[in-house]
Every structure is written in C-alpha cells, then in structure tokens.
Amino acid sequence: MKKVVKFGGSSLASARQFKKVGDIIRSDKARRFVVPSAPGKRSDKDEKATDLLYQCYDAAAEGRSYKKILEKIQERYMEIIDGLDLNLNLDHEFAAIEENFLNKAGRDYAASRGEYLNGIIMAEYLGYEFIDAAEVIFFNEDGTFETEATNKELGERLAHVDKAVIPGFYGAKHDGTIKTFSRGGSDVTGSIVAKAIHADMYENWTDVSGFLVADPRIIKNPEVIETITYRELRELAYMGASVLHEDAIFPVRKEGIPINIRNTNKPDDKGTLIVESTCRKPNYTITGIAGKRGFCSINIEKAMMNAEVGFGRKVLEVFEKYGISFEHIPSGIDTMTVFVHQSEFEEFEQSVIAGIHRAVEPDFVELESDLALIAVVGRGMKATRGTAGRIFSALAHSRVNVKMIDQGSSELNIIIGVKNADFETAIKAIYDIFIMTEA
C-alpha cells in the first residue's frame, strides 16, 4: 500500500511539531512519500516562514537592509535542526538564497525556499530521499501547470524510489525559473504526487480533525464530517468552507484516490474521508452548512418575460460588459433576480441598471443590498422528505426572513438568501434542526 502524506505549516512549525510528524509517518509503513509545507506560526504573534522570506526578498531586491530578516529566517530553521539533534548545516543553502535574492530571482523563488529548506530537514530527519520539486513539477512559460509532463516525470522518478520527501508549493518552468502555486499550494503538490504514483490514499495532515459541519466561529464545537463526496465538498468550499486548497481535488479525483483530512495534534482522530462516491449513509440528513456575506440582488420585472427569447442572455451580457460575475439567478414568469458580490457591483451599479433598461426594457428594476447566501449541502437530502420544510420552519422560528431560495436539480444543495444581519442566526437555526435534533 502506498500513501502520500502532506503536512501543513502548523504541523511543521517547530522541532516539537516535527517529532509528532515523525511519529505519525513511522507508525504506518505505507506512508512512503512526504510533502512538507514551510514552517507556520508557533503562536498567534509569530510569523510564517513564507512571509519572512517575502519580506527579506523585497528588502534585498529594493536595496534596503535585509540581513536581520535573513538571520531571523536562519535562526528559525536552526532551532528546528537543533531541536531534532540533526547533524545538518544549511549555510551553503542560505548563501545561495542570499545571492539569488540580490540578483532578483523573483518572489516565487523567495516563497518556495520555505518548503525547500523544510524538505531538506524532513528528509534528513526521516532518512528519506530528498527530491527537489523544481526537478519534477513543471509549469509552462505562461505560468500554467503542465499536467502531462509533470505526471510522466514524477511517475518515472518515484518509481525507483522507496521513500521520498518532495517539498510542496512550487515547481519550475523549463528554463529553471521557480514558479509557485497560489498560497496553500502544498495541498496541490500532494495531490499531484498521489496521482503520479497511483497512491491508495492521500493523507492531508493539518491542525483540525477534518471538515466541520459548520463554521466553528459561529457554532461551538460543531460535528466533524466523517465522509464527504467531492461534489459536496465543492459546494461547501465554494461557499467559504476551507480546509483544503480547491485545486488539490482534481488530480486525485480523476484517479479515484480518496483524501483523508487528519489532525497532526490528534492523530487518533479518523478525520474526514473525501471520496468520489460512497454507500456509507451520512450521520445526518445534511452534510454541511456554509455561507458568505456581502451580496446584493438586482430584481428585474417585465410582463411576459418568459416569452422573450434571449431575455436572460441580454441581461447577463450587461453584467459581463462590466466584468461582474453572477452567483445565482432565481426566476419566475415575469421576474428574474441576479445575485452578485456587492463589492464588485457598487462601482458600476448605475451603468448596469441603465444597460439593463437599454437591453430588455423592463417594467421595473429594484436593488437590495447587504445580503448573505447560505448553502445547505448533503447527499442525504435527496432521499429525505421535508428537508426544505424543516429548513424554513427553523428559520421562521428564529425570525429570519428568507429573501431567496434556489435548489439545483441534483438535490444536493439548497441555497438560501438572508440579510447579512441574520446570517449567523440562520446558520445556528439550521444546525440545531438537523444536527442537534438528530444527534
């Protein structure tokens, strides 16, 4: 059995955390391929290694004093090395980093060194082979990830390696220029490695015991989701629930490789298993609740709208003209409502209204601001009668006025629009009716 294990920045922030990670890896012989992040924060007042590297690079590239920041970074890594009692010297690596900073090698290069150095330490600590991600993960000249070339090179390289550490977050263009994924991109590296070696499991270790049913800032000690499908995860992630980098899903999904979100500080917790499909019955009717504030709605009314061919296209072309993407479009016979991000819309609101009048000659256009959207997601909803009724009953009981309802044909989710001020009240009401009463 082959497992790829990725550890986040909080899991590798100190020597003490490194030791926890080492114990986790050694406890399962299948954990043969390790993807480390850069050291994260050791406390709320601490700084991430990646942020320090950005600061150092910017200072060096702009001709400002950078030595103290570089020394601070060196001290951070030496603290980990000393704490692990390793016979490892990174002076040569830091000399090369300093030279490249002064030669303006780029902010991507700077950011990547956090994972690169941690990878060297991790390989030394475990006795695994170190493979520089720049040698096996490729980007095109325009900065897009090169899937096929990476999969081929990585697969061939790792086929002859029993155990290896591959730093997360970065790769290189064909001319050797370092290129990074977006922040949190070590998740993506883990997924790419899992696909290349046809892993049986991709374990993503972080500081939480999996995906939670609801935001812990709103619900105290929410339940952990034991099993979730990729489709459910996509719906929840889109509405703001985040433990995993969104792009990390696609490489393993194509291969049918499950992802297991685990907690480094609570290794006995099962975490959340993310799968393509499952026969496992969910513990509750719903899988999760997620939402975002900061939307507004544009309600368009016109008699016999439904008989006008191209009406919706003409309306949306107005939004497209001003670079505004829509979130949802609930409609009736004579009405069409477009939900958009308020921050994107405000600058162009009068131009959009004028454009709609010119495009479709509506009877009436009305705006409503300060709205929130909440997604109630669950594969169990399709087989359960009265789900929507229970949601709206709970909201009514909590005196929350529903501004919009939208349900996809898959019956996987129900989107509810409420006022920003009712956002947390609504989530609590939905959590109570489905989780607390079904527990």
PLY file of the C-alpha trace (Angstrom):
ply
format ascii 1.0
element vertex 439
property float x
property float y
property float z
element edge 438
property int vertex1
property int vertex2
end_header
0.00 0.00 0.00
1.23 3.50 -0.87
0.21 6.67 0.90
1.19 10.26 0.18
1.20 12.38 3.34
1.18 16.16 3.24
1.81 18.20 6.39
0.77 21.84 6.70
2.74 24.73 8.14
1.29 24.46 11.65
2.28 20.78 11.69
5.91 21.70 10.97
6.25 25.00 12.83
8.78 23.72 15.40
11.00 20.79 16.34
8.29 19.61 18.72
5.80 19.51 15.85
8.37 17.78 13.60
8.66 15.00 16.18
4.88 14.49 16.14
5.02 14.26 12.35
7.90 11.79 12.51
5.91 9.56 14.88
2.89 9.68 12.56
4.92 8.75 9.47
6.82 5.93 11.22
3.61 4.44 12.64
2.47 3.36 9.15
4.85 1.77 6.64
2.55 2.81 3.80
3.42 6.50 4.44
6.31 6.49 1.99
6.00 9.84 0.21
6.01 13.05 2.24
5.10 16.57 1.10
6.03 19.26 3.66
4.92 22.89 3.85
7.09 25.73 5.15
7.10 26.34 8.93
3.92 28.07 10.04
3.19 30.12 13.13
4.24 28.79 16.53
1.85 31.24 18.23
-0.63 33.94 17.28
2.10 36.60 17.44
4.57 34.58 15.37
5.24 34.96 11.64
5.12 32.29 8.95
8.46 31.45 7.31
6.97 32.25 3.88
6.01 35.77 4.98
9.52 36.36 6.33
11.01 35.18 3.04
8.80 37.61 1.13
9.90 40.45 3.43
13.56 39.53 3.07
13.39 39.26 -0.71
11.56 42.57 -1.14
14.13 44.35 1.02
17.10 42.78 -0.82
15.63 43.38 -4.28
14.87 47.03 -3.44
18.33 47.68 -1.99
17.08 48.02 1.59
18.59 46.39 4.69
17.70 42.69 4.70
20.37 41.00 6.85
18.37 40.96 10.09
15.37 39.34 8.40
17.62 36.71 6.78
19.22 35.98 10.17
15.74 35.61 11.68
14.87 33.03 9.00
18.15 31.16 9.56
17.50 31.09 13.31
14.05 29.65 12.69
15.44 26.68 10.76
18.42 26.19 13.07
16.01 25.99 16.00
14.26 23.08 14.29
17.54 21.36 13.35
18.96 21.70 16.88
15.70 20.56 18.43
15.84 17.38 16.33
19.56 16.79 17.13
20.42 16.63 13.43
23.92 16.91 12.01
22.82 19.25 9.24
24.28 22.57 8.07
22.27 24.88 5.80
24.91 27.62 5.44
25.51 26.77 1.79
21.78 26.88 1.07
21.37 30.26 2.75
24.38 31.68 0.88
22.74 30.64 -2.40
19.41 32.13 -1.28
21.05 35.45 -0.37
22.85 35.63 -3.73
19.65 34.86 -5.63
17.71 37.46 -3.63
20.27 40.12 -4.53
20.11 39.00 -8.17
16.30 39.41 -8.06
15.41 35.77 -8.74
11.72 36.57 -8.15
9.17 36.46 -5.34
8.12 32.93 -6.37
11.69 31.77 -5.80
11.73 33.52 -2.43
8.47 31.95 -1.27
9.49 28.46 -2.42
12.56 28.38 -0.20
10.39 27.81 2.88
9.23 24.42 1.61
12.60 23.66 0.02
14.53 24.07 3.30
11.89 22.25 5.34
12.03 19.41 2.81
15.77 19.05 3.30
15.32 18.92 7.08
12.45 16.44 6.84
14.40 14.10 4.53
17.37 14.17 6.89
15.16 13.56 9.92
13.32 10.60 8.37
16.21 9.14 6.39
14.19 9.53 3.18
15.47 10.65 -0.22
15.06 14.37 -0.95
13.67 15.25 -4.39
13.61 18.94 -5.32
10.13 19.77 -6.66
11.76 22.02 -9.29
13.11 18.87 -10.97
9.78 17.05 -11.26
6.92 19.60 -11.26
6.67 21.74 -14.38
4.99 24.95 -15.48
4.55 26.43 -18.94
6.07 29.79 -19.83
2.72 31.48 -19.18
2.71 30.10 -15.63
0.07 27.41 -16.13
0.70 24.00 -14.61
1.95 21.38 -17.09
-0.04 18.31 -16.13
1.15 15.60 -18.51
4.88 16.38 -18.40
4.78 16.54 -14.60
2.86 13.30 -14.22
5.28 11.48 -16.55
8.48 12.81 -14.98
7.27 12.45 -11.40
5.94 8.93 -12.01
9.21 7.77 -13.57
11.35 9.39 -10.87
9.37 7.98 -7.94
9.02 4.51 -9.48
12.63 3.86 -8.49
12.39 5.40 -5.02
11.08 3.58 -1.97
10.67 6.61 0.30
10.95 10.29 -0.59
10.31 13.85 0.53
9.06 16.25 -2.15
8.63 19.87 -0.99
5.19 21.36 -1.60
4.02 24.61 -3.18
6.43 25.02 -6.11
7.89 23.68 -9.33
9.78 25.24 -12.22
9.44 26.40 -15.80
11.58 24.65 -18.40
14.23 27.38 -18.18
14.62 26.62 -14.46
12.70 29.66 -13.19
10.89 28.77 -9.97
7.08 29.03 -10.10
4.71 28.55 -7.17
1.08 27.57 -6.89
-1.16 30.01 -5.03
-0.89 30.17 -1.21
-1.75 26.82 0.31
-0.42 25.13 -2.81
1.34 22.34 -0.92
-2.07 20.64 -0.92
-1.87 20.64 -4.71
1.65 19.15 -4.72
0.45 16.29 -2.51
-2.39 15.59 -4.89
-0.07 15.64 -7.92
2.34 13.21 -6.24
-0.54 10.91 -5.26
-1.74 10.80 -8.85
1.76 10.15 -10.26
2.43 7.13 -8.03
-1.16 5.78 -8.15
-1.42 6.09 -4.37
-4.01 4.21 -2.38
-4.61 7.22 -0.15
-3.68 10.89 0.07
-3.49 11.97 3.71
-3.56 15.71 4.30
-2.45 16.49 7.86
-3.32 19.86 9.35
-4.42 21.40 12.67
-8.09 20.35 12.55
-9.70 16.90 12.71
-11.32 17.16 9.30
-14.10 19.21 7.75
-16.65 20.55 10.20
-20.40 20.60 9.59
-20.42 24.36 10.22
-18.06 27.26 10.92
-16.68 26.90 14.50
-16.69 30.71 14.79
-20.49 30.51 14.61
-21.28 27.07 16.07
-19.48 25.98 19.23
-17.75 22.61 18.77
-19.52 21.60 15.53
-19.58 17.96 14.48
-16.87 16.59 12.18
-17.97 15.29 8.76
-16.85 11.64 8.62
-17.30 11.08 4.87
-17.95 13.63 2.14
-18.11 13.32 -1.65
-16.13 15.56 -3.98
-19.38 17.14 -5.19
-20.50 18.01 -1.67
-17.04 19.36 -0.87
-17.10 21.53 -3.98
-20.42 23.07 -2.95
-19.25 23.80 0.60
-15.81 25.07 -0.46
-17.38 27.44 -2.97
-19.44 28.97 -0.16
-16.42 29.55 2.03
-15.73 26.31 3.94
-11.99 25.78 3.59
-9.53 23.20 4.90
-8.09 22.08 1.58
-6.78 24.06 -1.42
-9.52 23.84 -4.07
-7.15 22.78 -6.88
-5.95 19.82 -4.79
-9.14 17.91 -5.52
-8.89 17.48 -9.27
-5.71 15.35 -9.76
-6.81 12.70 -7.26
-10.47 12.82 -8.26
-9.56 11.77 -11.80
-7.69 8.78 -10.37
-10.34 7.82 -7.80
-7.87 8.32 -4.94
-9.54 9.20 -1.60
-8.28 12.11 0.51
-8.16 11.85 4.28
-8.01 15.12 6.25
-6.26 14.38 9.58
-5.12 16.31 12.66
-1.40 16.22 13.47
-2.12 17.10 17.11
-4.81 14.39 17.42
-3.52 11.54 15.23
-6.02 9.05 16.61
-8.96 11.03 15.22
-10.26 9.49 11.98
-10.71 12.88 10.33
-12.75 13.35 7.16
-12.62 10.98 4.20
-13.22 12.64 0.81
-14.38 10.21 -1.89
-15.87 10.15 -5.39
-18.97 8.28 -4.25
-19.99 6.16 -1.29
-22.63 3.77 0.00
-22.00 4.96 3.55
-25.10 6.61 4.97
-24.36 10.07 6.36
-24.83 10.54 10.10
-27.29 13.36 9.45
-29.65 14.42 6.68
-27.28 17.24 5.77
-23.52 17.00 5.33
-22.60 20.62 5.97
-23.60 24.27 6.11
-21.51 27.12 4.71
-22.14 30.67 3.64
-20.86 34.12 2.75
-21.96 37.67 3.41
-21.67 40.62 1.07
-24.10 40.06 -1.79
-26.75 42.20 -3.41
-29.65 41.35 -5.69
-30.93 43.01 -8.85
-34.59 42.16 -9.33
-35.91 42.68 -12.87
-39.65 42.63 -13.59
-41.29 42.58 -17.01
-44.66 41.25 -18.08
-44.39 38.21 -20.39
-40.67 37.98 -19.81
-40.81 34.20 -20.22
-41.98 34.58 -23.83
-39.00 36.72 -24.86
-36.31 34.57 -26.47
-32.83 35.63 -25.32
-34.03 37.74 -22.40
-31.66 36.12 -19.86
-28.70 36.30 -22.23
-29.24 40.02 -22.86
-29.38 40.74 -19.14
-26.24 38.75 -18.36
-24.35 40.41 -21.22
-24.77 43.71 -19.35
-23.08 42.22 -16.27
-20.36 40.68 -18.45
-19.63 44.07 -20.03
-18.63 45.41 -16.62
-16.71 42.29 -15.53
-19.29 41.24 -12.93
-19.90 37.51 -12.40
-23.23 36.29 -11.05
-23.79 33.84 -8.20
-27.43 32.76 -8.62
-30.37 33.62 -10.88
-33.71 32.58 -9.41
-36.58 33.48 -11.74
-40.36 33.46 -12.18
-42.73 34.04 -15.09
-42.33 37.82 -15.01
-39.29 38.20 -12.75
-35.56 37.50 -12.88
-33.21 38.15 -9.97
-29.44 38.27 -10.30
-27.29 37.83 -7.18
-23.78 39.33 -7.36
-20.97 40.31 -5.00
-21.85 43.76 -3.69
-18.23 44.93 -3.70
-17.96 44.16 -7.44
-21.31 45.72 -8.28
-21.33 49.02 -6.38
-18.87 50.83 -8.68
-20.96 50.06 -11.77
-24.48 49.89 -10.35
-25.98 52.83 -12.26
-24.29 51.80 -15.52
-25.65 48.25 -15.10
-29.18 49.49 -14.41
-29.04 51.73 -17.47
-27.64 48.85 -19.52
-30.49 46.55 -18.42
-33.07 49.18 -19.42
-31.48 49.53 -22.85
-31.11 45.78 -23.35
-34.53 44.44 -22.31
-36.79 47.43 -21.48
-38.01 46.10 -18.11
-41.09 47.40 -16.31
-39.19 47.71 -13.06
-35.65 47.23 -11.62
-35.06 47.04 -7.87
-31.84 46.60 -5.89
-31.44 45.04 -2.46
-28.10 45.18 -0.64
-26.38 43.59 2.37
-27.45 40.03 1.70
-25.85 36.70 2.67
-26.06 33.34 0.91
-26.11 30.06 2.85
-25.63 26.63 1.27
-27.17 23.60 2.98
-25.44 20.61 1.36
-25.97 16.87 1.68
-26.27 13.72 -0.39
-28.80 12.52 2.20
-31.26 15.29 1.34
-32.39 13.62 -1.89
-33.74 10.57 -0.06
-35.32 12.54 2.80
-38.74 14.12 2.57
-39.43 17.51 4.03
-35.84 18.80 4.14
-36.72 22.22 2.73
-39.75 22.43 5.02
-37.59 21.80 8.09
-35.12 24.49 6.99
-37.78 27.16 6.53
-39.62 26.16 9.68
-36.39 26.55 11.67
-35.69 29.94 10.08
-39.22 31.16 10.71
-38.99 30.06 14.34
-35.78 32.11 14.64
-37.50 35.11 12.99
-35.23 35.03 9.93
-36.79 36.38 6.75
-35.82 34.35 3.66
-35.01 36.58 0.68
-34.21 33.86 -1.87
-34.42 30.08 -2.35
-32.53 28.17 -5.04
-32.19 24.39 -5.34
-30.23 22.54 -8.01
-31.74 19.64 -9.94
-29.26 17.25 -8.28
-30.98 17.97 -4.94
-27.51 18.07 -3.43
-27.87 21.58 -2.04
-30.33 24.31 -1.17
-29.17 27.93 -1.35
-30.90 30.42 0.92
-30.58 34.20 0.80
-30.98 36.22 4.02
-29.98 39.66 5.28
-26.36 39.98 6.45
-27.64 40.71 9.96
-29.47 37.34 10.05
-26.52 35.29 8.75
-25.30 33.72 11.99
-28.80 33.29 13.40
-29.82 31.40 10.26
-26.81 29.05 10.40
-27.43 28.30 14.08
-31.11 27.56 13.38
-30.29 25.16 10.52
-27.55 23.43 12.55
-29.90 22.97 15.51
-32.76 21.48 13.48
-30.59 18.96 11.62
-27.65 18.17 13.89
-28.76 18.78 17.45
-32.21 17.21 17.00
-30.85 14.21 15.00
-27.88 13.52 17.29
0 1
1 2
2 3
3 4
4 5
5 6
6 7
7 8
8 9
9 10
10 11
11 12
12 13
13 14
14 15
15 16
16 17
17 18
18 19
19 20
20 21
21 22
22 23
23 24
24 25
25 26
26 27
27 28
28 29
29 30
30 31
31 32
32 33
33 34
34 35
35 36
36 37
37 38
38 39
39 40
40 41
41 42
42 43
43 44
44 45
45 46
46 47
47 48
48 49
49 50
50 51
51 52
52 53
53 54
54 55
55 56
56 57
57 58
58 59
59 60
60 61
61 62
62 63
63 64
64 65
65 66
66 67
67 68
68 69
69 70
70 71
71 72
72 73
73 74
74 75
75 76
76 77
77 78
78 79
79 80
80 81
81 82
82 83
83 84
84 85
85 86
86 87
87 88
88 89
89 90
90 91
91 92
92 93
93 94
94 95
95 96
96 97
97 98
98 99
99 100
100 101
101 102
102 103
103 104
104 105
105 106
106 107
107 108
108 109
109 110
110 111
111 112
112 113
113 114
114 115
115 116
116 117
117 118
118 119
119 120
120 121
121 122
122 123
123 124
124 125
125 126
126 127
127 128
128 129
129 130
130 131
131 132
132 133
133 134
134 135
135 136
136 137
137 138
138 139
139 140
140 141
141 142
142 143
143 144
144 145
145 146
146 147
147 148
148 149
149 150
150 151
151 152
152 153
153 154
154 155
155 156
156 157
157 158
158 159
159 160
160 161
161 162
162 163
163 164
164 165
165 166
166 167
167 168
168 169
169 170
170 171
171 172
172 173
173 174
174 175
175 176
176 177
177 178
178 179
179 180
180 181
181 182
182 183
183 184
184 185
185 186
186 187
187 188
188 189
189 190
190 191
191 192
192 193
193 194
194 195
195 196
196 197
197 198
198 199
199 200
200 201
201 202
202 203
203 204
204 205
205 206
206 207
207 208
208 209
209 210
210 211
211 212
212 213
213 214
214 215
215 216
216 217
217 218
218 219
219 220
220 221
221 222
222 223
223 224
224 225
225 226
226 227
227 228
228 229
229 230
230 231
231 232
232 233
233 234
234 235
235 236
236 237
237 238
238 239
239 240
240 241
241 242
242 243
243 244
244 245
245 246
246 247
247 248
248 249
249 250
250 251
251 252
252 253
253 254
254 255
255 256
256 257
257 258
258 259
259 260
260 261
261 262
262 263
263 264
264 265
265 266
266 267
267 268
268 269
269 270
270 271
271 272
272 273
273 274
274 275
275 276
276 277
277 278
278 279
279 280
280 281
281 282
282 283
283 284
284 285
285 286
286 287
287 288
288 289
289 290
290 291
291 292
292 293
293 294
294 295
295 296
296 297
297 298
298 299
299 300
300 301
301 302
302 303
303 304
304 305
305 306
306 307
307 308
308 309
309 310
310 311
311 312
312 313
313 314
314 315
315 316
316 317
317 318
318 319
319 320
320 321
321 322
322 323
323 324
324 325
325 326
326 327
327 328
328 329
329 330
330 331
331 332
332 333
333 334
334 335
335 336
336 337
337 338
338 339
339 340
340 341
341 342
342 343
343 344
344 345
345 346
346 347
347 348
348 349
349 350
350 351
351 352
352 353
353 354
354 355
355 356
356 357
357 358
358 359
359 360
360 361
361 362
362 363
363 364
364 365
365 366
366 367
367 368
368 369
369 370
370 371
371 372
372 373
373 374
374 375
375 376
376 377
377 378
378 379
379 380
380 381
381 382
382 383
383 384
384 385
385 386
386 387
387 388
388 389
389 390
390 391
391 392
392 393
393 394
394 395
395 396
396 397
397 398
398 399
399 400
400 401
401 402
402 403
403 404
404 405
405 406
406 407
407 408
408 409
409 410
410 411
411 412
412 413
413 414
414 415
415 416
416 417
417 418
418 419
419 420
420 421
421 422
422 423
423 424
424 425
425 426
426 427
427 428
428 429
429 430
430 431
431 432
432 433
433 434
434 435
435 436
436 437
437 438
